[in-house]
Amino acid sequence: MNAPATYQAMEMENNPTDTTATVSAGKALADALHRRGVERIFCVPGESYLDVLDALYDYPDIDVIVAKHEGAAANMAEADGKLSGKPGICFVTRGPGASHAAIGVHIAQQDSTPMILFVGQVPSGERGRDGFQEIDYRGMFGSIAKWVTELDDAERLEEVLHRAFHVASSGRPGPVVIALPEDVLAMPCRSAAALHDTLPRSAPDPRDVDEVIARLRAAQRPLVLLGGTGWSPEGLDSLRRFVEAWQLPVAVTFRHQDMFDNRHPCYVGHLGLGVDPALADSLRSADLVLAVGTRLGDVSTGAYTYLQLPYPAQFLVHVYPANEDLGRVYAPQLPVCCAPSAWAAAVAAHPGEPAAPWAGHTRATREQYLRFSAAPAEDPEFDGVNLTDVVKHLSDKLPADGIVTNGAGNYTGWVHRFFTYKQPGTCLAPTNGSMGYGLPAAIAASLRHPEREVVCFAGDGCFLMYAQELATAVQYGARIIVIVVNNGMYGTIRMYQEKRFPGRQVATRLQGPDFVKLAQSFGAHGELVTHAGNFAAAWERARARNTAALIELRVDPAQITPQARLPRAAAVNIRQ
């Protein structure tokens, strides 16, 4: 998923200029967030940061969204950071609250999303005594956050915040964690003066651009791998113009399908879970790979098998904004450390190849993608809703700017394969494979873009991770439609059990609730669909409701992936 805009330099008008005025650090923190243009905070309240909550009372233009679980609040903040390009903001209380919120930090780290998690902390004088809800947050978050700190001096608040926003947004974006001792938040500090948080700009070396163009002219089977975050709309447009001028095939990496219009004749598919084998072969056989903005993780490289380790046989150009990630796994022949949008603008300035020798290969690879994404013939033993039909229907009917969210599970294979993404900023999905992400992300998306339609796909197990957040959606008017794909089991684990230990099903059966009644109990609209032919009408009824809605799909448990079925006996004979 790309962010449509990066965190830009901001010169805020009408800032407080009285640097001698003193307020509590909690008040100064709320004021500093307001001056930085923070529009929304996701939280679960706690007594450890009451001073901040009280200060937010004076800023009604900052929406305070109270989730029902800290994990959901952190997921919402991470999704908001993906969509806005600015750090998503989350507040949780100490100990258990921070532990619950850790999942959002891990998602932000793996997905390269700007995010700041503020965590209440025990009073300074009680640190180190293993007191009530005490945790060493540097130790806890040190391996997954870009920076973890604790505010031990109220007078350094503005300094800490400036660094936090800078670290979260610069280079490879990611999460920052700030612990806030309860007593420090009550201490007096001077209010800040004018604000100017400015990110450094980066551009490719002209010699690197020239080498890319020269390599292209000598190539026979080039392939562009597109992914990552921090892209600007102008950068993605530059990349499109570059690709069109050179007739290059473009594959997107894991869960970044919205970065390039899937209808474009140069789009050739998604290097994710359930990959098209022909696309994997195209990457293996390429002689030039332009990897732009992506980390080249294990999913997109077939568990590091599509490219040789550590020296790929293909000439690898790797464009990435963080030097520490260039060469982390693969050694590129041409590493380019700069913002991907800047690189795209530089190469787009060069004229294309009017008769590229690979043009036929691009067309053939595109045609293979179209065959792979077409609906396969339905198995005559199929029972229940055909998820392919549902995804195809939504792909046709959802507006081009409609936002699709999902968590983790085998049901996502249908979304990845059969949904056609048309615009940037329309795919919200965790590359770290976190279950439960889809519903909180959908709420954040609807609040960020209330004018757009938002649909969440979730398996029954995935949905039950944060089912209670339907109450949050109703409370804050998030107009989302949740598609619960109910097959009565943890499908991914069940699939691997059958592969490794056939006939020995343990711990994968799910006994779910009545999902329709559950949705209605929260004040949401709910419907059950047992045949794909009934989905279209149910979808239109849900769209017509001015509230959150849930549609439960009863699907065939034997259809474990779009192309694989479990033996019928094995699908129904699951013991706990």
C-alpha positions as CSV (number, residue, x, y, z in Angstrom):
1,M,0.0,0.0,0.0
2,N,1.4,3.4,-0.9
3,A,0.9,6.6,0.9
4,P,-0.5,9.2,-1.6
5,A,1.5,12.0,-0.1
6,T,4.5,12.3,2.1
7,Y,4.9,14.3,5.3
8,Q,5.9,17.7,4.0
9,A,7.5,20.7,5.5
10,M,4.9,22.7,7.3
11,E,5.0,26.4,8.2
12,M,1.9,26.8,10.5
13,E,0.4,30.2,10.8
14,N,-0.9,31.8,14.0
15,N,1.4,29.8,16.2
16,P,1.8,30.8,19.8
17,T,4.8,33.1,20.0
18,D,5.0,33.6,23.8
19,T,7.9,31.4,24.7
20,T,7.8,32.5,28.3
21,A,4.3,31.1,29.0
22,T,4.4,27.9,31.0
23,V,1.9,25.1,30.8
24,S,1.9,21.5,31.8
25,A,3.8,19.1,29.6
26,G,0.5,17.4,28.8
27,K,-1.0,20.7,27.6
28,A,2.2,21.5,25.6
29,L,2.0,18.0,24.0
30,A,-1.6,18.5,22.8
31,D,-0.7,22.0,21.6
32,A,2.4,20.7,19.7
33,L,0.3,18.0,17.9
34,H,-2.3,20.6,17.0
35,R,0.4,22.9,15.5
36,R,1.7,20.0,13.5
37,G,-1.7,19.6,11.8
38,V,-2.7,16.4,13.6
39,E,-6.4,15.9,12.8
40,R,-7.1,12.6,14.5
41,I,-5.8,10.6,17.5
42,F,-6.7,6.9,18.1
43,C,-6.6,5.7,21.7
44,V,-7.8,3.7,24.6
45,P,-7.9,6.1,27.6
46,G,-5.7,5.4,30.6
47,E,-5.0,7.2,33.9
48,S,-1.3,7.3,33.0
49,Y,-1.8,10.1,30.5
50,L,-4.8,12.0,31.9
51,D,-3.0,15.3,31.5
52,V,-2.9,14.9,27.7
53,L,-6.6,13.8,27.6
54,D,-7.6,16.8,29.6
55,A,-5.6,19.1,27.3
56,L,-7.3,17.6,24.2
57,Y,-10.6,19.0,25.6
58,D,-9.4,22.4,24.4
59,Y,-8.8,21.2,20.8
60,P,-12.2,20.1,19.4
61,D,-10.8,20.1,15.9
62,I,-8.6,17.0,16.8
63,D,-10.8,14.0,16.6
64,V,-10.2,11.6,19.5
65,I,-11.3,8.1,18.4
66,V,-11.6,5.7,21.3
67,A,-11.2,2.1,20.2
68,K,-12.3,-0.9,22.3
69,H,-8.9,-2.5,22.2
70,E,-5.4,-1.0,22.1
71,G,-4.4,-3.4,19.3
72,A,-7.2,-2.0,17.2
73,A,-6.3,1.6,18.1
74,A,-2.7,1.0,16.9
75,N,-3.9,-0.7,13.7
76,M,-6.2,2.3,13.0
77,A,-3.3,4.7,13.5
78,E,-1.1,2.7,11.3
79,A,-3.7,2.6,8.5
80,D,-4.2,6.4,8.9
81,G,-0.5,6.9,8.4
82,K,-0.6,4.8,5.3
83,L,-3.4,6.9,3.8
84,S,-2.2,10.3,4.9
85,G,1.6,10.0,4.5
86,K,1.9,11.7,7.9
87,P,2.6,9.8,11.1
88,G,-0.5,8.1,12.5
89,I,-1.0,9.0,16.1
90,C,-2.0,6.5,18.9
91,F,-2.1,6.9,22.6
92,V,-2.3,3.9,25.0
93,T,-1.8,3.4,28.7
94,R,1.2,1.7,30.3
95,G,1.8,-2.0,30.7
96,P,-1.1,-4.0,29.2
97,G,-2.1,-1.1,26.9
98,A,1.4,-0.9,25.5
99,S,1.5,-4.7,25.1
100,H,-1.7,-4.8,23.2
101,A,-0.6,-2.0,20.9
102,A,2.7,-3.7,20.0
103,I,1.0,-5.3,17.0
104,G,0.5,-1.9,15.4
105,V,4.1,-1.0,15.9
106,H,5.2,-4.3,14.2
107,I,2.9,-3.7,11.2
108,A,4.2,-0.1,10.9
109,Q,7.8,-1.4,11.0
110,Q,7.3,-4.1,8.3
111,D,5.0,-2.0,6.2
112,S,7.3,1.1,6.5
113,T,4.5,3.3,7.7
114,P,5.0,6.6,9.6
115,M,3.5,6.3,13.1
116,I,4.0,7.6,16.6
117,L,2.8,5.6,19.6
118,F,2.6,7.5,22.9
119,V,2.6,5.2,25.9
120,G,1.8,6.3,29.5
121,Q,4.5,5.3,31.9
122,V,4.7,4.9,35.7
123,P,5.9,8.0,37.6
124,S,9.6,8.7,37.4
125,G,10.3,8.0,41.0
126,E,8.8,4.5,40.7
127,R,10.9,3.4,37.7
128,G,13.0,0.3,38.2
129,R,11.0,-1.2,41.0
130,D,8.9,-3.6,38.9
131,G,5.8,-1.7,40.0
132,F,2.2,-1.8,38.9
133,Q,2.2,-2.0,35.0
134,E,5.8,-1.0,34.7
135,I,7.7,-2.0,31.5
136,D,11.0,-0.9,30.0
137,Y,9.7,0.3,26.7
138,R,13.2,0.7,25.1
139,G,13.7,-3.0,25.7
140,M,10.2,-3.9,24.7
141,F,10.0,-2.0,21.4
142,G,13.7,-1.5,20.6
143,S,13.8,-4.2,17.8
144,I,10.7,-3.1,16.0
145,A,10.5,0.7,16.3
146,K,12.8,3.1,14.5
147,W,13.3,5.0,17.8
148,V,12.1,4.5,21.3
149,T,12.5,7.1,24.0
150,E,11.1,8.3,27.3
151,L,10.3,11.9,28.1
152,D,12.3,12.4,31.3
153,D,12.5,16.2,31.1
154,A,9.4,18.3,30.4
155,E,11.5,21.1,28.9
156,R,12.8,18.8,26.2
157,L,9.3,18.0,24.9
158,E,9.5,20.0,21.7
159,E,12.9,18.6,21.0
160,V,11.6,15.0,21.4
161,L,8.6,15.6,19.3
162,H,10.6,17.2,16.5
163,R,12.9,14.2,16.4
164,A,9.9,11.8,16.6
165,F,8.1,13.3,13.6
166,H,11.4,13.5,11.6
167,V,12.4,9.9,12.3
168,A,9.0,8.5,11.6
169,S,8.7,10.2,8.3
170,S,12.3,10.3,6.8
171,G,14.2,7.7,5.0
172,R,12.3,4.5,5.3
173,P,9.3,5.6,7.3
174,G,8.4,3.7,10.4
175,P,7.1,3.7,14.0
176,V,8.4,5.8,16.9
177,V,7.5,5.0,20.5
178,I,7.5,7.7,23.2
179,A,6.9,6.8,26.8
180,L,5.3,9.5,29.0
181,P,5.9,9.3,32.7
182,E,2.8,10.3,34.5
183,D,4.5,12.9,36.7
184,V,6.4,14.5,33.9
185,L,3.2,15.2,32.0
186,A,2.1,17.3,35.0
187,M,5.3,19.3,35.1
188,P,5.4,22.9,33.9
189,C,7.3,23.6,30.7
190,R,7.6,26.5,28.3
191,S,5.2,26.5,25.3
192,A,6.9,26.3,21.9
193,A,7.3,29.0,19.3
194,A,6.9,28.8,15.6
195,L,7.2,25.4,14.0
196,H,9.1,24.2,11.0
197,D,9.6,20.5,10.7
198,T,11.3,20.1,7.3
199,L,12.4,16.7,5.8
200,P,15.5,16.5,3.8
201,R,15.1,15.9,0.1
202,S,17.0,13.2,-1.8
203,A,17.6,12.8,-5.5
204,P,19.4,10.2,-7.6
205,D,22.9,10.8,-8.9
206,P,22.6,11.7,-12.6
207,R,25.3,9.0,-13.3
208,D,23.0,6.4,-11.8
209,V,20.1,7.5,-14.0
210,D,22.3,7.4,-17.1
211,E,23.4,3.8,-16.2
212,V,19.8,2.7,-15.8
213,I,19.0,4.1,-19.3
214,A,22.0,2.4,-20.8
215,R,21.2,-0.9,-19.2
216,L,17.6,-0.6,-20.5
217,R,18.8,-0.1,-24.0
218,A,20.9,-3.3,-23.7
219,A,18.2,-5.4,-22.1
220,Q,16.0,-8.1,-23.6
221,R,13.7,-9.1,-20.7
222,P,13.5,-6.2,-18.2
223,L,10.9,-6.2,-15.4
224,V,9.9,-3.4,-13.0
225,L,9.1,-4.4,-9.4
226,L,7.0,-1.6,-7.8
227,G,6.2,-1.3,-4.1
228,G,6.9,0.5,-0.8
229,T,5.6,3.7,0.8
230,G,6.4,7.4,0.7
231,W,5.4,7.9,-2.9
232,S,3.9,11.1,-4.0
233,P,1.1,11.3,-6.6
234,E,3.5,13.0,-8.9
235,G,6.1,10.3,-8.4
236,L,3.7,7.5,-9.3
237,D,2.6,9.5,-12.4
238,S,6.2,9.9,-13.4
239,L,6.7,6.2,-13.1
240,R,3.7,5.5,-15.2
241,R,5.0,7.8,-18.0
242,F,8.4,6.2,-17.8
243,V,6.9,2.7,-18.1
244,E,4.7,3.7,-21.0
245,A,7.5,5.3,-22.9
246,W,9.7,2.2,-22.6
247,Q,6.8,-0.3,-22.7
248,L,8.1,-2.0,-19.6
249,P,6.2,-4.8,-17.8
250,V,5.3,-3.8,-14.2
251,A,4.7,-6.2,-11.3
252,V,3.8,-5.0,-7.9
253,T,5.1,-6.5,-4.7
254,F,3.2,-8.0,-1.8
255,R,0.1,-6.0,-0.9
256,H,0.9,-3.0,-3.0
257,Q,-1.4,-3.8,-5.9
258,D,-3.0,-0.3,-5.9
259,M,0.3,1.4,-6.9
260,F,-0.2,0.8,-10.6
261,D,-3.5,0.7,-12.4
262,N,-4.2,-3.0,-12.9
263,R,-6.1,-2.2,-16.1
264,H,-3.0,-0.7,-17.7
265,P,-1.5,-2.7,-20.6
266,C,1.9,-2.7,-18.8
267,Y,0.6,-4.2,-15.6
268,V,1.5,-7.9,-15.4
269,G,0.5,-9.0,-11.9
270,H,1.2,-9.3,-8.2
271,L,4.2,-10.9,-6.5
272,G,2.3,-12.0,-3.4
273,L,0.8,-15.0,-1.9
274,G,-0.8,-17.3,-4.4
275,V,1.4,-15.9,-7.1
276,D,0.9,-16.7,-10.8
277,P,3.7,-19.2,-11.6
278,A,4.2,-17.6,-15.0
279,L,4.9,-14.2,-13.3
280,A,7.4,-15.9,-11.0
281,D,9.1,-17.4,-14.1
282,S,9.2,-13.9,-15.7
283,L,11.2,-12.6,-12.7
284,R,13.5,-15.6,-12.7
285,S,14.3,-15.2,-16.4
286,A,14.6,-11.4,-16.5
287,D,17.9,-9.9,-17.4
288,L,17.3,-6.5,-15.8
289,V,15.2,-5.9,-12.7
290,L,14.3,-2.4,-11.6
291,A,13.1,-2.7,-8.0
292,V,11.7,0.7,-7.1
293,G,10.5,1.5,-3.6
294,T,10.2,-2.1,-2.5
295,R,12.3,-4.0,0.2
296,L,12.4,-7.2,-1.8
297,G,11.0,-9.3,1.0
298,D,10.5,-13.0,1.2
299,V,6.9,-13.1,-0.1
300,S,7.7,-11.1,-3.2
301,T,10.8,-13.1,-3.9
302,G,9.3,-16.6,-3.4
303,A,11.1,-17.1,-0.1
304,Y,14.2,-15.6,-1.7
305,T,14.2,-18.1,-4.6
306,Y,13.2,-16.0,-7.6
307,L,16.5,-14.1,-7.3
308,Q,19.8,-15.8,-6.3
309,L,21.2,-15.0,-2.8
310,P,23.1,-12.8,-2.3
311,Y,24.1,-12.0,-5.9
312,P,21.2,-12.1,-8.3
313,A,21.9,-13.4,-11.8
314,Q,19.8,-10.5,-13.1
315,F,21.2,-7.0,-13.2
316,L,19.5,-5.6,-10.2
317,V,18.8,-1.9,-9.8
318,H,17.4,-1.3,-6.3
319,V,16.0,2.1,-5.6
320,Y,15.2,2.6,-1.9
321,P,15.2,5.6,0.5
322,A,17.1,4.0,3.3
323,N,20.7,3.0,2.8
324,E,20.6,0.3,5.5
325,D,18.1,-1.7,3.4
326,L,20.1,-1.6,0.2
327,G,22.1,-4.8,0.3
328,R,20.4,-6.1,3.4
329,V,19.5,-9.4,1.6
330,Y,20.4,-8.9,-2.1
331,A,23.5,-7.2,-3.4
332,P,22.3,-4.9,-6.2
333,Q,24.7,-4.1,-9.0
334,L,23.3,-0.6,-8.9
335,P,22.0,0.5,-5.4
336,V,20.3,3.9,-5.5
337,C,19.6,5.6,-2.2
338,C,16.9,8.2,-2.8
339,A,13.2,8.8,-2.6
340,P,11.5,6.6,-5.2
341,S,9.4,9.5,-6.5
342,A,12.6,11.5,-7.2
343,W,14.1,8.6,-9.1
344,A,10.9,8.2,-11.1
345,A,10.9,11.9,-12.1
346,A,14.5,11.6,-13.2
347,V,14.1,8.6,-15.4
348,A,10.8,9.8,-16.8
349,A,12.7,12.8,-18.3
350,H,14.5,10.5,-20.7
351,P,12.8,9.6,-24.0
352,G,11.6,6.0,-24.3
353,E,12.5,3.3,-26.8
354,P,10.1,3.5,-29.8
355,A,10.8,-0.1,-30.8
356,A,11.7,-1.9,-27.5
357,P,12.7,-5.5,-28.2
358,W,10.8,-6.6,-25.2
359,A,7.4,-5.1,-26.2
360,G,6.1,-8.5,-27.3
361,H,7.2,-10.0,-24.0
362,T,5.3,-7.3,-22.1
363,R,2.2,-8.0,-24.1
364,A,2.5,-11.8,-23.6
365,T,3.1,-11.4,-19.8
366,R,0.1,-9.1,-19.6
367,E,-2.1,-11.6,-21.4
368,Q,-0.9,-14.3,-19.0
369,Y,-2.0,-12.0,-16.1
370,L,-5.4,-11.6,-17.6
371,R,-5.8,-15.4,-17.9
372,F,-4.7,-15.9,-14.3
373,S,-7.1,-13.3,-13.0
374,A,-10.1,-14.7,-14.9
375,A,-12.6,-16.7,-13.0
376,P,-11.8,-20.5,-13.2
377,A,-14.4,-23.1,-13.9
378,E,-16.4,-23.9,-10.8
379,D,-16.0,-27.3,-9.3
380,P,-19.3,-29.3,-9.5
381,E,-18.9,-30.3,-5.9
382,F,-18.6,-26.7,-4.7
383,D,-21.0,-25.8,-1.9
384,G,-21.8,-22.3,-0.6
385,V,-20.9,-18.9,-1.8
386,N,-18.3,-18.8,-4.6
387,L,-15.9,-16.1,-3.3
388,T,-14.5,-15.5,-6.8
389,D,-17.9,-14.2,-7.9
390,V,-18.2,-11.9,-5.0
391,V,-14.8,-10.4,-5.5
392,K,-15.4,-10.0,-9.2
393,H,-18.7,-8.3,-8.5
394,L,-17.1,-5.8,-6.1
395,S,-14.2,-5.2,-8.5
396,D,-16.8,-4.2,-11.1
397,K,-19.2,-2.2,-8.9
398,L,-16.9,-0.5,-6.4
399,P,-15.9,3.1,-7.5
400,A,-12.3,3.4,-8.7
401,D,-11.4,5.3,-5.5
402,G,-13.1,2.7,-3.2
403,I,-10.8,1.4,-0.5
404,V,-10.4,-2.3,0.1
405,T,-8.9,-3.6,3.4
406,N,-8.1,-7.0,4.7
407,G,-6.2,-8.8,7.4
408,A,-4.6,-12.2,7.0
409,G,-5.9,-15.6,6.0
410,N,-6.4,-17.8,2.9
411,Y,-9.5,-15.7,2.0
412,T,-7.1,-12.9,0.9
413,G,-6.0,-15.1,-2.0
414,W,-9.2,-14.4,-3.8
415,V,-8.9,-10.6,-3.2
416,H,-5.3,-10.5,-4.4
417,R,-6.1,-12.6,-7.5
418,F,-9.5,-11.3,-8.6
419,F,-9.9,-7.7,-7.5
420,T,-8.7,-5.1,-10.0
421,Y,-7.2,-2.1,-8.2
422,K,-7.4,1.1,-10.2
423,Q,-6.0,4.0,-8.1
424,P,-3.3,4.5,-5.4
425,G,-4.5,4.6,-1.9
426,T,-7.1,1.9,-2.3
427,C,-5.4,-1.1,-0.8
428,L,-4.9,-1.4,3.0
429,A,-3.4,-4.7,4.0
430,P,-0.6,-5.7,6.4
431,T,2.6,-7.1,4.8
432,N,3.5,-8.7,8.2
433,G,0.4,-10.9,7.9
434,S,-1.5,-9.7,10.9
435,M,-4.9,-11.1,11.5
436,G,-7.6,-8.7,12.5
437,Y,-6.2,-5.7,10.6
438,G,-9.0,-5.2,8.1
439,L,-11.8,-3.9,10.4
440,P,-9.7,-1.3,12.3
441,A,-8.1,-0.2,9.0
442,A,-11.5,0.2,7.3
443,I,-12.7,2.4,10.2
444,A,-9.6,4.6,9.9
445,A,-10.1,4.8,6.1
446,S,-13.7,5.8,6.4
447,L,-12.9,8.5,8.9
448,R,-10.0,9.8,6.7
449,H,-12.1,9.7,3.5
450,P,-15.8,9.8,4.5
451,E,-16.7,10.5,0.9
452,R,-15.3,7.2,-0.4
453,E,-16.7,3.7,-0.1
454,V,-14.8,1.3,2.1
455,V,-15.1,-2.5,2.1
456,C,-13.3,-4.8,4.5
457,F,-12.7,-8.5,3.8
458,A,-12.2,-10.7,6.8
459,G,-12.2,-14.4,7.5
460,D,-14.3,-15.5,10.4
461,G,-11.2,-16.0,12.5
462,C,-9.7,-12.7,11.3
463,F,-12.9,-10.8,12.0
464,L,-13.2,-12.2,15.6
465,M,-9.8,-10.7,16.5
466,Y,-11.4,-7.3,16.7
467,A,-15.2,-7.9,16.2
468,Q,-16.0,-5.4,19.0
469,E,-14.7,-2.5,16.8
470,L,-18.0,-2.6,14.9
471,A,-19.1,-0.6,18.0
472,T,-16.4,1.9,17.2
473,A,-17.5,2.2,13.6
474,V,-21.1,2.9,14.6
475,Q,-20.1,5.3,17.3
476,Y,-18.0,7.5,15.0
477,G,-20.1,7.1,11.9
478,A,-17.6,5.1,9.8
479,R,-19.6,3.9,6.8
480,I,-17.9,0.6,6.1
481,I,-19.1,-2.7,4.7
482,V,-17.5,-5.8,6.3
483,I,-17.5,-9.0,4.2
484,V,-17.0,-11.9,6.7
485,V,-15.9,-15.0,4.8
486,N,-17.1,-17.8,7.1
487,N,-15.7,-21.3,6.5
488,G,-15.7,-22.3,10.2
489,M,-11.9,-22.7,10.5
490,Y,-8.5,-21.1,10.5
491,G,-8.1,-21.9,6.9
492,T,-4.4,-21.1,6.4
493,I,-3.3,-23.3,9.3
494,R,-5.7,-26.0,8.2
495,M,-4.2,-25.9,4.7
496,Y,-0.6,-26.4,6.1
497,Q,-1.8,-29.2,8.4
498,E,-3.2,-31.1,5.4
499,K,0.1,-30.6,3.5
500,R,2.3,-31.8,6.4
501,F,0.1,-34.0,8.5
502,P,-2.8,-35.2,6.3
503,G,-5.9,-36.3,8.1
504,R,-4.7,-35.0,11.5
505,Q,-6.6,-31.8,12.1
506,V,-6.1,-30.2,15.4
507,A,-7.0,-26.7,16.8
508,T,-8.2,-25.3,13.5
509,R,-12.0,-25.5,14.0
510,L,-13.8,-22.3,14.7
511,Q,-17.1,-22.0,16.5
512,G,-18.3,-18.5,15.6
513,P,-21.3,-16.5,16.7
514,D,-24.3,-15.5,14.7
515,F,-22.5,-12.8,12.8
516,V,-25.7,-11.1,11.7
517,K,-27.1,-10.8,15.2
518,L,-23.7,-9.7,16.4
519,A,-23.5,-6.9,13.9
520,Q,-27.1,-5.8,14.7
521,S,-26.3,-5.8,18.5
522,F,-23.7,-3.1,17.8
523,G,-26.2,-1.1,15.8
524,A,-24.8,-2.1,12.4
525,H,-26.7,-3.6,9.5
526,G,-26.3,-7.3,9.1
527,E,-27.2,-9.9,6.4
528,L,-26.4,-13.6,5.6
529,V,-25.6,-14.7,2.1
530,T,-25.4,-18.5,1.3
531,H,-25.3,-18.3,-2.5
532,A,-23.3,-15.9,-4.6
533,G,-26.4,-15.1,-6.7
534,N,-27.9,-13.3,-3.7
535,F,-24.8,-11.2,-2.9
536,A,-25.5,-8.3,-5.3
537,A,-28.8,-7.5,-3.8
538,A,-27.4,-7.8,-0.2
539,W,-24.5,-5.5,-1.3
540,E,-26.9,-2.8,-2.6
541,R,-28.9,-2.9,0.6
542,A,-25.8,-2.5,2.7
543,R,-24.6,0.4,0.5
544,A,-28.0,2.1,1.0
545,R,-27.6,2.1,4.8
546,N,-26.0,5.2,6.3
547,T,-24.1,3.1,8.9
548,A,-21.7,0.3,9.2
549,A,-22.8,-3.0,7.7
550,L,-21.8,-6.6,7.7
551,I,-22.4,-9.3,5.2
552,E,-21.6,-12.9,6.2
553,L,-20.7,-15.3,3.4
554,R,-21.1,-19.0,4.0
555,V,-18.3,-20.5,1.9
556,D,-17.2,-24.0,1.1
557,P,-14.6,-25.1,3.7
558,A,-13.2,-27.6,1.1
559,Q,-12.2,-24.7,-1.2
560,I,-9.1,-23.8,0.7
561,T,-7.6,-21.6,-2.0
562,P,-8.8,-20.3,-5.4
563,Q,-7.1,-23.3,-7.1
564,A,-7.0,-26.0,-4.3
565,R,-9.6,-28.1,-2.6
566,L,-9.4,-30.2,0.5
567,P,-10.7,-33.7,0.5
568,R,-14.4,-33.4,1.4
569,A,-14.1,-35.7,4.5
570,A,-11.0,-33.7,5.7
571,A,-12.8,-30.4,5.3
572,V,-15.7,-31.3,7.6
573,N,-13.9,-33.6,10.0
574,I,-12.1,-31.1,12.2
575,R,-11.7,-31.7,15.9
576,Q,-10.7,-29.1,18.5
